[in-house]
Every structure is written in C-alpha cells, then in structure tokens.
Amino acid sequence: MYKRFFAFLAALLSPLAVQTTAFAESPFPVKLAGSTQHRLVLMSDGTVLGWGVTDYGGLGPSAALPQDSRHVRKVVALKFPRRVIDIAAIDGTSLALLDDGTVAGCGKLTGSEIPALLPDLSDIVKIDAGGESGIALRRDGTVLSFGGSPLASKQIPGLQNIKDISYSGGFGLALDKAGNVWSWGLSDYPLISGVLGRKTHPLQAEKVNGLSDIVSISAEMASALAVKKDGTVWVWGSNQWAQLANGRKSDMPNRGASSQVYFQPQKVAGISNAVSAVPGTALHTMVLMRDGTMRVWGNNQVRQAGIGQGDDYLTKPATPKISGVKSAFIKGMDSFAIRNDHTLWAWGGGTYWGFPYFRDRAIPQILKLK
C-alpha cells in the first residue's frame, strides 16, 4: 500500500518538478559589454546576445541578421564555438573568452564575420577591450595585450600576481593580489604612477602611488577609479566632466599637459560603503554600494545618471533611481544594471535606430531581451 501511495505521490509531483527545474535553468543576463556601436550580453548558460551596428561582422554574418540601415533593431544571438565565460567589445568587433581559456572574436579585429580564435591567447581567465585593442589576464597572474594588423599579442612588462584588469583603450589598470594598483598606457591622459602623458616606456606598468587595500578598479575615459576594502572610493586624472566628484568641474586638459590633471588619487567625500567600481569607458562614473543601491557622478547630458532630469554635470555623488542591484555596467552614454531578480535595466542616451529606446531615458527601465 505504501509503495503505491509513494508512486502516486511521485507521479503527482513530477510535472511540478519538471516545471521548477525548467524555471531554474532559464538563462539570465550576467554581464554586459559593448562599444559605442554595439552591445553584448553574456547569459548564464554561456551564450551571447547582441544588438547595434552590423559593420565588419561584429555581430556575426551580416547577411543573416535582421537589420535596417546597418543596424539590428532587436536582440540577436552570436554563435561562438564553445561556452562563453567572459565578453568584451570594441567598435566593429565582439570578443568572447571561452571555457577552455582561449579567446574568440568576430568583426574588424579578426577580419572574419564568423568567430575565430585569436592567436597566442591561452589559459586566459578574464578579458577587456577598448579603442582598437584589448588585454587578457592569464591564470598565472600575467597580462597580455592584443591587437594590431596583423593581429598579435604580447606580455605587458611589470605585471605579476594580478587578479583583475580594466582597460579603456588609452590606458590600463591592473589589481594585484596584495591590493595594489598598476597602470600603463599610450593616451594623452594615461594614469601611470600619477604622471599623465608619459611618452617613455609607455607599456611598462608601474605601481600607482597612494593606494592600498584595493578591491575593485575601473579605467575610465580620462580618469581612473578604485574602491578600497573599507568601502571608500578613490579617483584621479582629468576632472573635465566632473569625474572627481569634488564639487567642481575643471577645464579640458591640454594634450599631454598636466595643468588640469589630478596626479594623486583623491578620496570621494560622502561614500564609505561601496563594494565595487562599475566598469566602463565613459564620461560618467558609478559605484555599487553594499545595500544594492548605486552612486553616480560626472556627465549627465543624456540623463545617463538615472536620477531623473538633473543637471548636465553632477559634481557630487547622487543616487540612481534603482535598488536591489547585483552588478552594473557603463557603456558609452548608457548605463545598465542587473538586479538580484536577474532582470536587466537600462537608461541614458537613445538611438536613432530605436533599440533599446529612441529617446533619452532619465529613469532606469527594464530591458527585455526577447
């Protein structure tokens, strides 16, 4: 009798179990990357979605994409040869770190609309990209740069025991296991040991003075951001777009000059509970707080701060109108956040091709990927 009862109970619950399993396995967004031309979303099942400009095959074979005036007006799936564990993008190129430690890409950088493996990149654990090149963190704690024509990679001198990287295209930041920050670059405003515009040995990484116990970094457009273990936030570089959150905005620095640049990392007043710097090469800056809210400052000309209309420049930290945030990303004049319920939210500059929206959005709104 008991056997029949348990068999009946198992039969009754099995459809529910199937539905629960199916729900749990539904893929959700875990990371967003992109350039000024297109955006990529990494899903929890290792697939990649994207939208934007179809030039150079950066979203896959152009002839197979639903497009209008060289723009994809909806989300499309990119087909990489293996499960993807990290993503990055530059204009016309999509990059994916595969689960075997290799890196594949399609578009301008590789010269192929079909994803192809990049040469001499193996045992990689993280990638980032900006401008026309990228960097890759190897499992052994060293860092490689890649790009150029023909496509090639080389190790960045001076970096070892690295656990995180961030790259703007003009300069790069690396965080080592001891909590120190290292920098290198070629830009007019690279942040190399506080000396911007250095022309000698630009690819030799040097330690950024005045920083310790760092847990998160972000290489911005012309400034840099670091979050300490104690929850404080530190910035340095140009203050042209109010990136330093010090209550004022500086003039544009002369190319290669240092008169309008802050060499020493500055503590952002009023923030003591941050957990991470929001990655992104942009004119506005965000950090994620322990309570799932965010703080933002800098350029707000297309309302990318997410606080409502506000001023064109925020010279002090403000709070975007969104909570329960698990991770966030800045791409160009847009802001994105993934909430704890796995939903993706977006706000900022609209696009003339209409996705994710035509007009600027001053308040975060959910972005549906299907």
N, C-alpha and C positions, 0 to 999 in steps of 0.2 A: 504494500500500500504506500509506504514511504517513498519507494523508488518511483512509483507512478506520480506521486504528488510533486516530487522534485523535478521529474521530467516535464510535468505540466507547467511548473513554475519557470523552468528554464526556457521552455517554448514561448511562454508569455512575455518574458523579459528580453528575449533575443532581439526582436525588432528595435527595442529601445536602446539596447547595447550597440547595435549597428549604427543607429542614428547618432548616438553620443560619440562614437568613435569617428564617424564621418565629420561631425562638427569640430571635434578636437583637431582633426587633421587638415581642416580648411586652411590654405595658405594665407598668411597675413604679411603686411609690409614690415621689414626690419631695418632697412636703411634706404636713404635717398641720396643720389649723386647727380651731377649734371654740370653743364657748361651754360654759357649764355644762349646756346642754340637748342639744346635738348636736355631732357631729364631722364634718369633711370631710377627704378625702384627694385631693390632686392627683396624677394619674397622668402618666407620661412622655409619653403620647400626647395630653395636653391635655384629657382627660376628668376628671370629678369624681365621686367616690363619697362616700356619707354614711350616717349612721345616727343614731338618737336620737329626740327628741320631734318629732312631726309638727305641732305647733301653728303656726298662722299660715301654713302652707305653706312653711316654711323648708327643707324637703327636696323641694319640688315639690308638685304637686297631691295633696292628702291622700287623695282618693277612690281614687287609683290605686296607693297604697302598701300593701304587706303589713304591717299593723300590729295591735297588741294594746294596748288601753288607751292609745291615742295615742302608742305607741312602736313604732319599727321595730326588729324583733328580728334583722335581718340587714342586710347592706350593700345599698344601692340606688344607682342611677345618677341623677345630676341632669343635666338637659338644657339646656345653655347654647347660645346661638345661634352661637358661634364657638369656636375652640380657646382653652382657658384656660391662662394662664401664671402666675397667682398666685391665691391664695384667702385669704379671711378670713371670720369669722363672729361674730355677736352672737346673743343669745337670740332665737330665732324667725326669724332671717334668715341666709341664705347669700349671700356676695359673691364675685364672680369677676372678675378682670382678664382681659380678652380680648386676643387677639393684635393687635388694631388699636388698642390703647391706651385703649379705653373700658372702663367698669365696669358689670356687670350684677348684679342681685340678685333674690332671691325671698323672700317672707315678710313679716314685720311692718314692716320699714323701708320697703318699696316698696308694700305693700298688695296684692300680687299673688302668687298661687301659681305663676305662670308667670314665669320670669326676664325682667326688663325692664331696659332701660338706665337708669342713674342720670343725672340732668340735670347738665350743665355739668362733666362729667369726661371729659377727652380728653388724649391724649398722656401717659398715665399709665404708670409703669414698676414701681410697687410699691404694695400696699395693706396696711392693717392695721386692726383694729377692736377695740372693747371697750365695755362698758357698753351704750349705745344709739346709738353714733355710730362714725365711722371717719375715717381720714386716708388721703391718697393723695399719693404722690411723683410729681411731673411730671418729664418728661425734661429740662426746663430747670433743675432743681435747686430749684424752689419746692415748697411743701407746701400741700395743701388739706385742710380738714376738711369732713365732710359728715354730715348727719343732720337731725333735727327733723321737724316737721309744719307746713306742707308741706316735703317733702324738698328741701334746698338745700345748696349748698357755698360755701365762702369761703376765701380765702387766709389762711394764718397769717402775721402780720407778723413780720419779723425773721429769716426763714429764706431763705437763698440758698446756692447751690453745695452743696446737700445730696445725699448719696449713699445714705443709709439712714435708715429710720424705725422706731420702735417705739411702740405705743400701748396703754395699759391701760384707757382709758375715762375715768379720772380725770385722767391727765396723759400727756404725750407726750414722747418723746426723738427728737432728730434728730442724725445724724452728718454733718458736712460733709467736704468733700474734703481739708481740711487736717488732719483728725483731731481736731477739736474737737466737744464735745457741747453741744447746746442743749436747753432744756426749757421747757414751758409746761403749764398745766392749771387745773382748777377744783376738784379734790378737796381734802379737808381736809389731805391729806398730799402735795401735789404737790411735785416736787423742782425748784424754779425758782431757779437760782443758789444753791442751798443754803438758801433761805428757804422753809420749808413753810407752807402755809396762806395765802399771799398772796392778797388779795382785789382789789387794784387791777390793772387791765390784765391779767387772767389769760391772755388769748390772745396776749399779746406775748411771743414767745420770747426767752429770754435765755441767754447762754453760761454753762455750769456751770464754776465756777472750780476750779482744781486738777487738771484733766485735759488731757492732750495725747497725741498719737500713738495715738489710739484706733482700733481696727479693727472692733469689734463692740459693740452695745448691746442692752439689753432693759429695757423698762418693766415692773416687777413690780406686785404688788398694792399695796404701800405702800413700796416701795423701788426702787432702780434699780441696774443692773449694767452695767459697762463692762470690756472686755478691751483691754489695750494691745498694741502691736506687739511688745513684748518678752516677751509671754506672761503678764504679771501681770494680776491681776483686782482690780477696784475696785468697792466698793459704798457706798451711802449711803441714808439715810432711816430708817424705823422698824426697830427690832430686836425687834418684838413676837413674831415667830415664829423668831427666831434667824437672820434674813436676812443679818446682817453677818458671820457665821462667825468671831466673835471670842471664842468660848468661853463666851458667856453669852447670856441672853435677857432683854430688857427688859420692863417693864410696857407695857400698851397706852397709847399717847399720848392725851391729852385732845384732843377735837376742836378742830382749829385751833391747838393749843398746840405748843410746841417743846421741852418739858422732857425728853421721852423720844426725841428725834429726833437723828440724827447729820447735821449740816449739811454737813460736809466729806467728800468721798469717802475711804473707808478701804481700804487695801490688805489683801487676804485673805492671811493667812500660809500658807505651805506650797504655794502654787501659782505656778509660774514657766514653765509650758509650755502654757498654754491657747491655743486658736485662735479660739474664738467663744463668745459668750453664748447659752445656749439660750433661745429666745423663749417667752414665756408669761406670762399674768396669773395668778399662783398664790401659794401660801404657802411653796413650796419653790423652791430655786434650783439650777440646774445649769449647768456649763460643759463644753465639749468640748475634749479635750486632743489634742495633735499625734499621739499614738500610738494614737488611736481609742478610748481609754477616756474616762470622764467623772468629774467630781467633783460632789458634791451636798451640800447642807446646808439647814437650815430645818425646816419642818413635815414630820413623818413619821407622822402619826396614822393614816393608812390605808396605810402602808408604801409610799408613792409614791417613796421614795428608791431602792428597788430593791436594797437591801443585805441583805435578809433581814428579820427582825423588827425589831431595833434599838429605840432609844428613840423616844418621840413627837416629840422635837425634837433635831435634830442641830446642836450649836453649833459644830462644826468640820467641815471638808470630809471626806467619806467617798467611797468608790468603788463605784458601782453594779456589780452582777454581770453585766456585758456588755462586750464588746470589739468591735473592728472596726467602730466606729460612724462613719458618714459624716455624719449630721445627726440632731438630736434636737429634741423639742418638748414643752412643758408645757402641758396644758390642764386647768384646774380641779385636781382632786385626782388626776389621772392623768399619767403620763409615757409618752412614746413615743420610739422610736429607729428610724432606718433604717440598716441595716448596709451594708457595702461590697458584699455579695451581693444587695442590693436588697430584702431581707426586712424586714418591719415588725414591731417588737416593742413590747409594751405591759405596763404594770404600774401598780399603785395601787388606787384605790377601785373596788369592784364596784358594779353597778347592779341594782336590783330587777327590771328587765326583762331582765337576763341577757346583754347584749352590751356589751363583749366578754367579760365574765365576771360571775358572780353575786357571788362573794366577793372580798375584797381580795387582791391578788397582791403578795407581798413580793419576788418574784424576776421579772425580765423573762422574758416568754414570747412566742413568735411569734404574730402575729395574722394569720390568713388572711382575705383579702378576698373569697374565693369559696367 
